[in-house]
Amino acid sequence: IEKTLLKMDDEQQLLYDTICK
């Protein structure tokens, strides 16, 4: 999942970060 986050865009990363929390 970490590798995918790096590939994702900033907005996408923010979304994932919210889901992680």
CHARMM internal coordinates of N, CA and C (Angstrom, degrees):
IC EDIT
DIST 1 N 1 CA 1.4712
DIST 1 CA 1 C 1.5338
ANGL 1 N 1 CA 1 C 109.41
DIST 1 C 2 N 1.3111
ANGL 1 CA 1 C 2 N 116.53
DIHE 1 N 1 CA 1 C 2 N -40.54
DIST 2 N 2 CA 1.4800
ANGL 1 C 2 N 2 CA 119.66
DIHE 1 CA 1 C 2 N 2 CA -179.49
DIST 2 CA 2 C 1.5276
ANGL 2 N 2 CA 2 C 110.44
DIHE 1 C 2 N 2 CA 2 C -56.69
DIST 2 C 3 N 1.3167
ANGL 2 CA 2 C 3 N 116.63
DIHE 2 N 2 CA 2 C 3 N -44.77
DIST 3 N 3 CA 1.4775
ANGL 2 C 3 N 3 CA 119.47
DIHE 2 CA 2 C 3 N 3 CA -179.03
DIST 3 CA 3 C 1.5275
ANGL 3 N 3 CA 3 C 109.91
DIHE 2 C 3 N 3 CA 3 C -61.70
DIST 3 C 4 N 1.3147
ANGL 3 CA 3 C 4 N 116.92
DIHE 3 N 3 CA 3 C 4 N -39.50
DIST 4 N 4 CA 1.4672
ANGL 3 C 4 N 4 CA 120.30
DIHE 3 CA 3 C 4 N 4 CA -179.69
DIST 4 CA 4 C 1.5253
ANGL 4 N 4 CA 4 C 110.09
DIHE 3 C 4 N 4 CA 4 C -64.07
DIST 4 C 5 N 1.3305
ANGL 4 CA 4 C 5 N 116.63
DIHE 4 N 4 CA 4 C 5 N -40.00
DIST 5 N 5 CA 1.4692
ANGL 4 C 5 N 5 CA 120.13
DIHE 4 CA 4 C 5 N 5 CA -179.62
DIST 5 CA 5 C 1.5248
ANGL 5 N 5 CA 5 C 109.44
DIHE 4 C 5 N 5 CA 5 C -59.61
DIST 5 C 6 N 1.3194
ANGL 5 CA 5 C 6 N 117.44
DIHE 5 N 5 CA 5 C 6 N -42.42
DIST 6 N 6 CA 1.4592
ANGL 5 C 6 N 6 CA 120.61
DIHE 5 CA 5 C 6 N 6 CA -178.99
DIST 6 CA 6 C 1.5315
ANGL 6 N 6 CA 6 C 110.10
DIHE 5 C 6 N 6 CA 6 C -61.23
DIST 6 C 7 N 1.3362
ANGL 6 CA 6 C 7 N 116.31
DIHE 6 N 6 CA 6 C 7 N -38.67
DIST 7 N 7 CA 1.4741
ANGL 6 C 7 N 7 CA 119.13
DIHE 6 CA 6 C 7 N 7 CA -179.10
DIST 7 CA 7 C 1.5203
ANGL 7 N 7 CA 7 C 110.92
DIHE 6 C 7 N 7 CA 7 C -73.52
DIST 7 C 8 N 1.3086
ANGL 7 CA 7 C 8 N 116.96
DIHE 7 N 7 CA 7 C 8 N -29.96
DIST 8 N 8 CA 1.4624
ANGL 7 C 8 N 8 CA 119.75
DIHE 7 CA 7 C 8 N 8 CA -177.30
DIST 8 CA 8 C 1.5329
ANGL 8 N 8 CA 8 C 111.30
DIHE 7 C 8 N 8 CA 8 C -67.00
DIST 8 C 9 N 1.3330
ANGL 8 CA 8 C 9 N 114.76
DIHE 8 N 8 CA 8 C 9 N 160.39
DIST 9 N 9 CA 1.4747
ANGL 8 C 9 N 9 CA 119.48
DIHE 8 CA 8 C 9 N 9 CA 179.42
DIST 9 CA 9 C 1.5235
ANGL 9 N 9 CA 9 C 110.60
DIHE 8 C 9 N 9 CA 9 C -74.30
DIST 9 C 10 N 1.3000
ANGL 9 CA 9 C 10 N 116.44
DIHE 9 N 9 CA 9 C 10 N 172.77
DIST 10 N 10 CA 1.4661
ANGL 9 C 10 N 10 CA 120.95
DIHE 9 CA 9 C 10 N 10 CA -179.56
DIST 10 CA 10 C 1.5298
ANGL 10 N 10 CA 10 C 110.47
DIHE 9 C 10 N 10 CA 10 C -59.48
DIST 10 C 11 N 1.3062
ANGL 10 CA 10 C 11 N 116.12
DIHE 10 N 10 CA 10 C 11 N -46.29
DIST 11 N 11 CA 1.4770
ANGL 10 C 11 N 11 CA 119.93
DIHE 10 CA 10 C 11 N 11 CA -179.29
DIST 11 CA 11 C 1.5263
ANGL 11 N 11 CA 11 C 110.27
DIHE 10 C 11 N 11 CA 11 C -62.99
DIST 11 C 12 N 1.3146
ANGL 11 CA 11 C 12 N 115.78
DIHE 11 N 11 CA 11 C 12 N -44.33
DIST 12 N 12 CA 1.4645
ANGL 11 C 12 N 12 CA 120.32
DIHE 11 CA 11 C 12 N 12 CA 179.20
DIST 12 CA 12 C 1.5224
ANGL 12 N 12 CA 12 C 109.82
DIHE 11 C 12 N 12 CA 12 C -61.43
DIST 12 C 13 N 1.3162
ANGL 12 CA 12 C 13 N 116.73
DIHE 12 N 12 CA 12 C 13 N -41.91
DIST 13 N 13 CA 1.4661
ANGL 12 C 13 N 13 CA 121.06
DIHE 12 CA 12 C 13 N 13 CA -179.72
DIST 13 CA 13 C 1.5250
ANGL 13 N 13 CA 13 C 110.21
DIHE 12 C 13 N 13 CA 13 C -61.20
DIST 13 C 14 N 1.3399
ANGL 13 CA 13 C 14 N 116.32
DIHE 13 N 13 CA 13 C 14 N -41.37
DIST 14 N 14 CA 1.4662
ANGL 13 C 14 N 14 CA 120.59
DIHE 13 CA 13 C 14 N 14 CA 178.76
DIST 14 CA 14 C 1.5299
ANGL 14 N 14 CA 14 C 109.71
DIHE 13 C 14 N 14 CA 14 C -60.25
DIST 14 C 15 N 1.3117
ANGL 14 CA 14 C 15 N 115.75
DIHE 14 N 14 CA 14 C 15 N -42.72
DIST 15 N 15 CA 1.4650
ANGL 14 C 15 N 15 CA 120.10
DIHE 14 CA 14 C 15 N 15 CA 179.16
DIST 15 CA 15 C 1.5275
ANGL 15 N 15 CA 15 C 110.02
DIHE 14 C 15 N 15 CA 15 C -60.80
DIST 15 C 16 N 1.3152
ANGL 15 CA 15 C 16 N 116.82
DIHE 15 N 15 CA 15 C 16 N -48.15
DIST 16 N 16 CA 1.4639
ANGL 15 C 16 N 16 CA 120.81
DIHE 15 CA 15 C 16 N 16 CA 179.50
DIST 16 CA 16 C 1.5186
ANGL 16 N 16 CA 16 C 110.92
DIHE 15 C 16 N 16 CA 16 C -62.39
DIST 16 C 17 N 1.3200
ANGL 16 CA 16 C 17 N 115.99
DIHE 16 N 16 CA 16 C 17 N -39.86
DIST 17 N 17 CA 1.4699
ANGL 16 C 17 N 17 CA 120.26
DIHE 16 CA 16 C 17 N 17 CA 179.70
DIST 17 CA 17 C 1.5269
ANGL 17 N 17 CA 17 C 110.05
DIHE 16 C 17 N 17 CA 17 C -60.02
DIST 17 C 18 N 1.3168
ANGL 17 CA 17 C 18 N 116.56
DIHE 17 N 17 CA 17 C 18 N -40.29
DIST 18 N 18 CA 1.4681
ANGL 17 C 18 N 18 CA 120.40
DIHE 17 CA 17 C 18 N 18 CA 179.38
DIST 18 CA 18 C 1.5199
ANGL 18 N 18 CA 18 C 109.83
DIHE 17 C 18 N 18 CA 18 C -66.45
DIST 18 C 19 N 1.3265
ANGL 18 CA 18 C 19 N 117.09
DIHE 18 N 18 CA 18 C 19 N -39.75
DIST 19 N 19 CA 1.4712
ANGL 18 C 19 N 19 CA 120.74
DIHE 18 CA 18 C 19 N 19 CA 179.89
DIST 19 CA 19 C 1.5321
ANGL 19 N 19 CA 19 C 109.24
DIHE 18 C 19 N 19 CA 19 C -65.61
DIST 19 C 20 N 1.3218
ANGL 19 CA 19 C 20 N 116.11
DIHE 19 N 19 CA 19 C 20 N -40.65
DIST 20 N 20 CA 1.4780
ANGL 19 C 20 N 20 CA 119.57
DIHE 19 CA 19 C 20 N 20 CA -179.83
DIST 20 CA 20 C 1.5273
ANGL 20 N 20 CA 20 C 110.12
DIHE 19 C 20 N 20 CA 20 C -60.18
DIST 20 C 21 N 1.3254
ANGL 20 CA 20 C 21 N 115.52
DIHE 20 N 20 CA 20 C 21 N -40.59
DIST 21 N 21 CA 1.4666
ANGL 20 C 21 N 21 CA 118.91
DIHE 20 CA 20 C 21 N 21 CA -178.95
DIST 21 CA 21 C 1.5229
ANGL 21 N 21 CA 21 C 109.14
DIHE 20 C 21 N 21 CA 21 C -71.32
END
COOR INIT
IC SEED 1 N 1 CA 1 C
IC BUILD
